[in-house]
Amino acid sequence: MSSHRRNDLLIPFLTIISDVIAFEAAFLLSYWLRFFSPLTQYFEITFGVPPIETYITASVIFIPVFLIVFRSRTLYGSRRHIHLSDEFFVIVRLITIGMMIMMSATFFYRQFSFSRGVFILLWLSSIVTVTFGRFIIIEFEQWLYRRRKELKSIVIVGKNSTAEHIFSLFTNNLSLGYEILGYYADEPVDQSSLLRSCRYLGMITKLADDIAHLRIQIAMVALSHNEQEKLIEILRNTEGKNIEFMMVPDMLELMTSRIRIQEIEGIPFLKLKDIPMTTWNRILKRLFDIFIAVIGLIIAFPIMIVIAIAIKLSSPGPIFYIQERVGLDGVSFPLIKFRSMRIDAEINSGPVRNKKDDNRATLTGKILRRTSLDELPQLFNVFFGQMSVVGPRPERPFFVEQFKNNIPKYLERHRVKTGMTGWAQVNGLRGDVPIEDRTKYDIYYVENWSLVFDIKIILKTIRAVIFAKNAY
C-alpha cells in the first residue's frame, strides 16, 4: 500500500538547488561575455577588467534576493503541474523584478558599479540558465511519476460524470503525480460507467475510517449540488485527521465567472460582465496580429507553394477552400483554407463537423489536417483583420444556430475576434470533441485575455502541432 511521500520535500529542494546553480552560472557567464567573449570587439572595455571575485561576491549577496522573489510567487511548491511554456513567462517577470532590486541596491553602493551592459547580459543569461534548470527538474519529476515513484494517494468521492472525468484524467496521466486508490459512493456503478474499472471502496461514510490504513492523502470530491449535506458530513467525520479535500465545482460556472466589485460614490456595484478588451488593448492585439501574420506569411510562403502544387496534382478542384464562418460580434466572413476534401464532400450530407478517419478527405488533405498546415492561408484572414492569430475557433453559421440555443454562454465566444488557434485547442480540445468543453475554455480566454496569454498559446500551439494530437 502507498506510503507517505517524500517528493513534496525532494522536488522543491532540487528546484532551489537548480536555481542557485543557474543564477551563479548566469553571473559567471555574464562576466565572461562582457570581458572575454567576442562581444568585446563591439563593446569596448573602458575601465579595465574587474576581478572575478567581485562577481562571485555579488552573486552571494543577490542570489538569495532572487530566491525570495521566486518564493513569493510560490515557485518552490511541489506538484505545481505546470508546463515549461507557462513557467517561462513567470520566470521572465520575476527575474526582471529581481534585477530591478539589484540595480536599485547597486545605485546606493558606490564602491563598485555594474555597467548597464552587464545588467542586460545578466538578465538574459539568468532567464536562459534558470529556464534550462527548471526544464531538467520538470522532466525529472515527471520521470519519477511515470515510474510510479512518489505518487500521492487519492480517492474519488462520488460517481457522476465529473468523477469519471477525474478518474480518466489521473489514470491516463501518471506524470501528474497521483495514484487513484478507488472511489466512494452510496452504491457501486453499473457496467456502463467509466468507473467500472476503478476499485469500489464502499459508502461515502466509510471514508473517515479508511484514511489511516489506506494512507489516503487527498479526497477528490465530485458531488452534485444536491449532495451538499454529504460533504458537510464527510468534513465533520474527518475532523482531526490528516487528509486534503479538493472539491470539483461546476466547471462552466467556475471558468466563465469573473465577478468584480466597483465602487461609485460610495455605492458598491457587482460588475457581472465587462468588456473583454479596452481600446488600447484592441490596438495592441491588432498590431501583434499584423506582425505575426507578416512574419508567418514570409516564412510559410515556400511551404504554401509546395502544398498548392500537391493539392493540384492529387485531386481535381481548386487549391483553396473558402467557407463562411462567424466571427466578432456574430458577423460572418470568408475563411480561407487549403482544400483538404473532395469538391463533392457535402453535396449529399449537408454541413457535417469534422471527425476522425473522415473518408471525405483527400490523401493530401489527410496529411494537411494531421499537421494543421491546411490552416496556413488563414494568415491572410489575420492580415486583413477578419481574424486574430489567437482566439476562439470560428464556426460555420449552420452550427452556430444549433449551438447558441443548446450550449450555455456559447455566443460569448463572439465578443473577441476568432483565431487560428485558441486556448481550447492547446488544451487538447481539437477535432470532434464536445462543443461544451471547447466553450468553457473559449470563454475563459475571452475573460482573461492578455498579450502574454496570446504568446503562451502560440508557443503551446507550436508544441501541439509538432506532436499532432487530436488533429484530423
C-alpha positions as CSV (number, residue, x, y, z in Angstrom):
1,M,0.0,0.0,0.0
2,S,1.2,3.5,-0.7
3,S,3.3,5.2,1.9
4,H,3.6,8.9,2.7
5,R,5.6,10.6,0.1
6,R,8.9,12.5,0.4
7,N,8.6,14.2,-3.0
8,D,6.9,17.2,-1.5
9,L,10.3,18.0,0.0
10,L,12.6,16.5,-2.7
11,I,11.4,18.4,-5.7
12,P,11.2,21.9,-4.1
13,F,14.7,21.3,-2.6
14,L,16.1,20.2,-6.0
15,T,14.4,23.3,-7.6
16,I,16.1,25.6,-5.2
17,I,19.5,24.0,-5.8
18,S,18.9,24.2,-9.6
19,D,18.1,27.9,-9.3
20,V,21.1,28.7,-7.2
21,I,23.4,26.9,-9.7
22,A,21.6,28.6,-12.6
23,F,22.0,32.1,-11.1
24,E,25.6,31.5,-10.2
25,A,26.2,30.3,-13.8
26,A,24.5,33.4,-15.1
27,F,26.8,35.7,-13.1
28,L,29.9,33.9,-14.3
29,L,28.6,33.8,-17.9
30,S,27.7,37.5,-18.0
31,Y,31.2,38.2,-16.7
32,W,32.8,36.2,-19.4
33,L,30.6,37.6,-22.2
34,R,31.3,41.2,-21.2
35,F,35.1,40.9,-20.7
36,F,36.4,37.9,-22.5
37,S,34.0,36.9,-25.3
38,P,34.0,38.1,-28.9
39,L,31.5,40.8,-27.8
40,T,34.4,42.8,-26.6
41,Q,35.2,43.6,-30.3
42,Y,31.9,45.6,-30.4
43,F,31.7,46.9,-26.8
44,E,34.9,48.4,-25.8
45,I,36.2,47.9,-22.2
46,T,36.9,51.4,-21.0
47,F,37.5,50.9,-17.3
48,G,39.5,47.7,-17.2
49,V,38.5,44.2,-16.3
50,P,37.2,43.9,-12.7
51,P,38.3,40.9,-10.7
52,I,36.0,37.8,-10.9
53,E,35.8,37.8,-7.1
54,T,33.6,40.9,-7.3
55,Y,31.0,39.0,-9.4
56,I,31.2,36.0,-7.1
57,T,30.6,38.3,-4.0
58,A,27.7,40.0,-5.8
59,S,26.2,36.6,-6.6
60,V,26.4,35.5,-2.9
61,I,24.5,38.7,-2.0
62,F,21.9,38.8,-4.7
63,I,21.1,35.2,-5.3
64,P,19.1,35.0,-2.0
65,V,17.2,38.0,-3.2
66,F,16.1,36.2,-6.4
67,L,15.2,33.2,-4.4
68,I,13.0,35.3,-2.1
69,V,11.3,36.9,-5.1
70,F,10.7,33.4,-6.6
71,R,9.4,32.1,-3.3
72,S,6.9,35.0,-3.0
73,R,5.2,33.6,-6.1
74,T,5.2,30.0,-4.9
75,L,7.7,28.8,-7.4
76,Y,9.1,26.3,-5.0
77,G,6.0,24.2,-4.4
78,S,5.5,20.5,-5.3
79,R,3.2,19.1,-7.9
80,R,2.5,22.5,-9.5
81,H,1.5,20.8,-12.8
82,I,3.0,23.5,-14.9
83,H,4.4,23.3,-18.4
84,L,7.7,25.0,-19.2
85,S,5.9,27.4,-21.5
86,D,3.8,28.6,-18.5
87,E,6.8,28.7,-16.3
88,F,8.9,30.7,-18.7
89,F,6.8,33.9,-18.6
90,V,6.7,33.8,-14.8
91,I,10.5,33.4,-14.7
92,V,11.0,36.4,-17.0
93,R,8.7,38.6,-14.9
94,L,10.3,37.6,-11.6
95,I,13.9,37.8,-12.8
96,T,13.1,41.3,-14.1
97,I,11.8,42.3,-10.7
98,G,14.9,40.8,-9.1
99,M,17.1,42.8,-11.5
100,M,15.3,46.0,-10.6
101,I,16.0,45.3,-6.9
102,M,19.6,44.6,-7.7
103,M,20.0,47.8,-9.8
104,S,18.5,49.8,-7.0
105,A,20.9,48.3,-4.5
106,T,24.0,48.9,-6.6
107,F,22.9,52.5,-7.1
108,F,23.4,53.2,-3.4
109,Y,26.6,51.2,-3.2
110,R,29.2,53.4,-4.8
111,Q,32.4,51.3,-4.2
112,F,31.6,49.1,-7.2
113,S,29.2,49.6,-10.1
114,F,28.0,47.2,-12.7
115,S,27.7,48.6,-16.2
116,R,24.4,48.7,-18.0
117,G,25.7,46.1,-20.4
118,V,26.4,43.7,-17.6
119,F,22.9,44.1,-16.3
120,I,21.4,43.3,-19.7
121,L,23.7,40.2,-20.1
122,L,22.9,39.1,-16.6
123,W,19.2,39.5,-17.2
124,L,19.3,37.5,-20.4
125,S,21.7,34.8,-19.2
126,S,19.6,34.3,-16.0
127,I,16.5,33.7,-18.0
128,V,18.3,31.1,-20.1
129,T,20.0,29.2,-17.3
130,V,17.1,29.2,-14.9
131,T,14.7,28.1,-17.6
132,F,17.0,25.3,-18.6
133,G,17.4,24.2,-15.0
134,R,13.7,24.1,-14.4
135,F,13.2,22.1,-17.6
136,I,15.5,19.5,-16.2
137,I,13.6,19.4,-12.8
138,I,10.2,19.2,-14.5
139,E,11.5,16.3,-16.7
140,F,13.0,14.5,-13.7
141,E,9.8,15.0,-11.6
142,Q,7.6,13.5,-14.4
143,W,10.1,10.7,-14.9
144,L,9.7,9.7,-11.2
145,Y,5.9,9.7,-11.6
146,R,5.9,7.7,-14.8
147,R,7.9,5.1,-12.9
148,R,5.2,5.2,-10.2
149,K,7.6,6.8,-7.7
150,E,6.4,9.3,-5.1
151,L,2.8,9.2,-6.2
152,K,0.2,10.8,-3.9
153,S,-2.6,8.5,-2.9
154,I,-6.1,9.9,-3.8
155,V,-9.7,8.7,-3.7
156,I,-12.7,9.9,-5.5
157,V,-15.9,10.8,-3.7
158,G,-18.9,10.4,-6.0
159,K,-19.7,8.6,-9.2
160,N,-21.1,11.2,-11.6
161,S,-19.6,12.3,-14.9
162,T,-17.2,14.6,-13.1
163,A,-15.9,11.6,-11.0
164,E,-15.5,9.7,-14.3
165,H,-13.5,12.6,-15.8
166,I,-11.2,12.7,-12.7
167,F,-10.6,9.0,-12.9
168,S,-9.8,9.2,-16.6
169,L,-7.5,12.2,-16.2
170,F,-5.3,10.8,-13.4
171,T,-5.3,7.2,-14.7
172,N,-4.1,8.3,-18.2
173,N,-1.6,10.9,-16.9
174,L,0.7,9.4,-14.3
175,S,3.1,12.3,-14.9
176,L,0.7,14.4,-12.8
177,G,1.9,12.5,-9.7
178,Y,-1.3,10.9,-8.3
179,E,-2.4,7.3,-7.7
180,I,-6.1,6.6,-7.5
181,L,-6.9,4.0,-4.8
182,G,-10.6,3.8,-5.6
183,Y,-13.9,5.6,-5.2
184,Y,-16.6,6.0,-2.6
185,A,-20.3,6.2,-3.4
186,D,-23.6,5.1,-1.9
187,E,-23.5,2.1,-4.3
188,P,-21.2,0.7,-7.0
189,V,-21.5,2.0,-10.6
190,D,-23.0,-0.1,-13.3
191,Q,-21.0,-1.6,-16.2
192,S,-21.7,1.4,-18.5
193,S,-19.7,3.8,-16.3
194,L,-16.1,4.6,-16.8
195,L,-15.6,4.0,-13.1
196,R,-16.3,0.3,-13.5
197,S,-12.5,-0.4,-13.7
198,C,-11.9,1.7,-10.5
199,R,-11.9,-0.1,-7.2
200,Y,-15.2,0.5,-5.2
201,L,-14.2,1.3,-1.6
202,G,-17.6,1.5,-0.1
203,M,-20.2,4.0,1.0
204,I,-19.2,7.7,1.5
205,T,-19.5,7.4,5.2
206,K,-16.7,4.8,5.3
207,L,-14.1,7.3,4.1
208,A,-13.2,8.6,7.5
209,D,-12.4,5.1,8.8
210,D,-10.1,4.2,5.8
211,I,-7.8,7.3,5.9
212,A,-5.2,5.7,8.2
213,H,-4.9,2.1,6.9
214,L,-5.3,3.1,3.2
215,R,-3.0,6.1,3.8
216,I,-5.3,8.4,1.8
217,Q,-3.7,11.7,1.3
218,I,-6.3,13.5,-0.9
219,A,-10.0,13.1,-1.4
220,M,-11.3,14.4,-4.7
221,V,-14.9,15.4,-4.1
222,A,-17.2,15.2,-7.1
223,L,-20.7,15.5,-5.6
224,S,-23.6,17.3,-7.2
225,H,-25.1,20.4,-5.7
226,N,-28.0,18.5,-4.1
227,E,-25.5,16.3,-2.2
228,Q,-24.0,19.1,-0.1
229,E,-25.2,17.5,3.1
230,K,-23.0,14.6,2.4
231,L,-20.0,16.8,2.0
232,I,-20.7,18.5,5.4
233,E,-21.0,15.1,7.0
234,I,-17.7,14.0,5.5
235,L,-15.9,17.1,6.7
236,R,-17.3,16.6,10.2
237,N,-16.3,12.9,10.3
238,T,-12.8,13.6,9.2
239,E,-12.1,16.3,11.8
240,G,-8.7,15.7,13.4
241,K,-7.5,13.5,10.5
242,N,-4.7,14.5,8.1
243,I,-6.3,14.5,4.7
244,E,-6.6,17.1,2.0
245,F,-10.0,17.7,0.4
246,M,-10.3,19.0,-3.2
247,M,-13.8,19.8,-4.5
248,V,-14.5,19.9,-8.2
249,P,-17.1,22.7,-8.7
250,D,-19.2,23.1,-11.8
251,M,-16.5,23.9,-14.3
252,L,-18.6,26.1,-16.7
253,E,-19.6,28.4,-13.9
254,L,-16.1,28.4,-12.4
255,M,-14.3,29.2,-15.6
256,T,-16.7,31.8,-17.0
257,S,-17.4,33.9,-14.0
258,R,-15.3,37.0,-13.2
259,I,-17.4,39.0,-10.8
260,R,-15.8,42.2,-9.7
261,I,-16.8,45.0,-7.2
262,Q,-16.7,48.5,-8.5
263,E,-17.5,51.4,-6.2
264,I,-19.0,54.6,-7.5
265,E,-19.5,57.5,-5.0
266,G,-19.6,55.1,-2.1
267,I,-22.1,52.6,-3.6
268,P,-20.6,49.2,-4.3
269,F,-21.7,47.6,-7.6
270,L,-21.2,44.0,-8.6
271,K,-19.9,44.0,-12.2
272,L,-21.2,40.8,-13.6
273,K,-19.9,41.4,-17.1
274,D,-17.2,43.5,-18.6
275,I,-15.8,44.5,-22.0
276,P,-13.0,41.9,-22.6
277,M,-10.6,44.5,-24.2
278,T,-10.0,48.2,-23.8
279,T,-9.4,50.3,-26.9
280,W,-5.7,50.3,-26.4
281,N,-5.7,46.5,-25.9
282,R,-7.5,46.0,-29.2
283,I,-4.9,48.2,-30.9
284,L,-2.1,46.3,-29.2
285,K,-3.6,42.9,-30.2
286,R,-4.2,44.1,-33.8
287,L,-0.5,45.3,-34.1
288,F,0.6,41.9,-32.7
289,D,-1.6,40.1,-35.2
290,I,-0.2,42.1,-38.2
291,F,3.4,41.4,-37.0
292,I,2.8,37.6,-36.7
293,A,0.8,37.4,-39.9
294,V,3.6,39.1,-41.9
295,I,6.4,37.1,-40.4
296,G,4.3,33.9,-40.8
297,L,3.5,34.6,-44.4
298,I,7.2,35.2,-45.2
299,I,8.3,32.0,-43.5
300,A,5.4,29.9,-44.8
301,F,5.4,31.1,-48.4
302,P,7.7,28.4,-49.8
303,I,5.7,25.7,-47.9
304,M,2.4,27.1,-49.2
305,I,3.7,26.8,-52.8
306,V,4.6,23.2,-52.3
307,I,1.2,22.5,-50.7
308,A,-0.6,24.2,-53.6
309,I,1.2,22.0,-56.1
310,A,0.5,18.8,-54.1
311,I,-3.2,19.7,-53.9
312,K,-3.5,20.4,-57.6
313,L,-1.7,17.1,-58.5
314,S,-3.5,14.9,-56.1
315,S,-7.2,15.7,-56.8
316,P,-9.3,17.8,-59.1
317,G,-10.7,21.1,-57.9
318,P,-9.5,24.4,-56.5
319,I,-6.4,24.9,-54.3
320,F,-8.2,27.0,-51.7
321,Y,-11.5,26.3,-49.9
322,I,-13.4,29.4,-48.9
323,Q,-16.1,28.9,-46.3
324,E,-18.4,31.3,-44.4
325,R,-17.6,31.5,-40.7
326,V,-18.9,33.6,-37.8
327,G,-16.5,36.0,-36.2
328,L,-16.5,39.1,-33.9
329,D,-20.0,40.3,-32.9
330,G,-21.6,37.5,-34.9
331,V,-20.5,38.9,-38.2
332,S,-19.7,36.4,-41.0
333,F,-16.5,36.4,-43.0
334,P,-14.9,34.2,-45.7
335,L,-12.4,31.9,-44.1
336,I,-9.6,30.7,-46.3
337,K,-8.1,27.2,-46.1
338,F,-6.2,24.8,-48.3
339,R,-8.7,22.4,-49.7
340,S,-8.4,19.1,-47.9
341,M,-11.6,17.3,-49.1
342,R,-13.2,16.3,-52.3
343,I,-15.2,19.0,-54.0
344,D,-18.4,17.0,-53.6
345,A,-17.8,16.3,-49.9
346,E,-21.1,17.7,-48.6
347,I,-23.4,17.5,-51.6
348,N,-25.4,14.7,-50.1
349,S,-24.8,15.1,-46.4
350,G,-25.0,18.9,-46.0
351,P,-22.9,20.6,-43.3
352,V,-21.1,18.0,-41.1
353,R,-18.5,18.5,-38.4
354,N,-15.0,17.0,-39.0
355,K,-14.4,13.6,-37.5
356,K,-11.6,11.1,-37.2
357,D,-10.9,9.0,-40.3
358,D,-13.2,11.2,-42.4
359,N,-13.4,9.5,-45.8
360,R,-14.2,12.8,-47.4
361,A,-10.6,13.9,-47.1
362,T,-8.2,13.5,-49.9
363,L,-4.8,11.8,-49.4
364,T,-3.0,15.2,-49.4
365,G,-5.8,16.6,-47.2
366,K,-5.3,14.0,-44.5
367,I,-1.7,15.0,-44.2
368,L,-2.6,18.7,-44.2
369,R,-5.2,18.1,-41.4
370,R,-2.8,16.0,-39.4
371,T,-0.2,18.7,-39.4
372,S,-2.6,21.6,-39.4
373,L,-0.9,23.0,-42.5
374,D,-4.4,23.5,-44.1
375,E,-4.8,26.4,-41.8
376,L,-1.9,28.4,-43.1
377,P,-3.9,30.6,-45.6
378,Q,-5.8,32.0,-42.6
379,L,-2.8,34.2,-42.1
380,F,-4.4,36.3,-44.9
381,N,-7.6,36.5,-42.8
382,V,-5.5,37.7,-39.9
383,F,-3.6,40.2,-42.0
384,F,-6.9,41.7,-43.4
385,G,-8.4,41.9,-39.9
386,Q,-11.1,39.3,-40.2
387,M,-9.4,37.0,-37.7
388,S,-6.8,37.1,-34.9
389,V,-3.8,34.8,-34.5
390,V,-5.3,33.7,-31.2
391,G,-9.0,33.4,-30.3
392,P,-11.9,31.0,-30.2
393,R,-12.0,29.0,-33.4
394,P,-14.7,30.3,-35.9
395,E,-17.7,28.1,-36.5
396,R,-20.0,27.9,-39.5
397,P,-23.3,29.7,-39.3
398,F,-25.2,26.4,-39.6
399,F,-23.7,25.1,-36.4
400,V,-23.8,28.4,-34.5
401,E,-27.6,28.4,-34.9
402,Q,-27.6,25.0,-33.3
403,F,-25.2,25.6,-30.5
404,K,-26.4,29.0,-29.4
405,N,-29.7,27.5,-28.1
406,N,-28.2,24.4,-26.5
407,I,-24.8,25.4,-25.2
408,P,-24.8,27.9,-22.2
409,K,-23.0,31.1,-23.0
410,Y,-21.9,29.9,-26.4
411,L,-22.4,33.3,-28.0
412,E,-19.9,34.8,-25.5
413,R,-17.2,33.5,-27.8
414,H,-18.0,36.2,-30.3
415,R,-17.0,39.0,-28.0
416,V,-13.5,38.9,-29.4
417,K,-12.1,38.1,-32.9
418,T,-11.9,34.4,-33.7
419,G,-8.5,32.9,-34.1
420,M,-6.3,30.5,-36.0
421,T,-5.6,28.8,-32.6
422,G,-7.1,29.1,-29.2
423,W,-7.0,28.1,-25.5
424,A,-9.2,25.2,-26.2
425,Q,-7.1,23.8,-29.0
426,V,-3.8,23.9,-27.0
427,N,-5.5,22.0,-24.2
428,G,-6.3,19.1,-26.5
429,L,-9.8,20.0,-27.4
430,R,-9.5,19.6,-31.2
431,G,-11.4,17.5,-33.7
432,D,-14.8,16.0,-32.8
433,V,-14.8,16.8,-29.1
434,P,-17.9,18.0,-27.2
435,I,-18.6,21.7,-28.1
436,E,-19.5,22.3,-24.4
437,D,-15.9,21.6,-23.4
438,R,-14.5,23.9,-26.0
439,T,-16.9,26.7,-25.0
440,K,-15.6,26.6,-21.4
441,Y,-12.0,27.3,-22.5
442,D,-13.1,29.8,-25.1
443,I,-15.0,31.9,-22.6
444,Y,-12.1,31.7,-20.1
445,Y,-9.8,33.1,-22.9
446,V,-12.3,35.9,-23.6
447,E,-12.5,37.0,-20.0
448,N,-8.7,36.6,-19.2
449,W,-7.1,38.0,-22.4
450,S,-3.6,39.4,-22.2
451,L,-0.8,39.7,-24.8
452,V,1.3,37.3,-22.7
453,F,-1.6,34.9,-22.7
454,D,-1.6,35.0,-26.5
455,I,2.1,34.4,-26.7
456,K,1.8,31.4,-24.3
457,I,-1.0,30.0,-26.5
458,I,1.2,30.4,-29.6
459,L,4.1,28.6,-28.0
460,K,1.7,25.8,-26.9
461,T,0.3,25.6,-30.4
462,I,3.7,25.0,-31.9
463,R,4.2,22.2,-29.4
464,A,0.8,20.7,-30.1
465,V,1.4,20.8,-33.9
466,I,4.7,19.1,-33.5
467,F,3.1,16.2,-31.6
468,A,-0.1,16.4,-33.7
469,K,-2.5,15.1,-31.1
470,N,-6.3,15.1,-31.9
471,A,-5.8,16.7,-35.2
472,Y,-7.8,15.4,-38.1
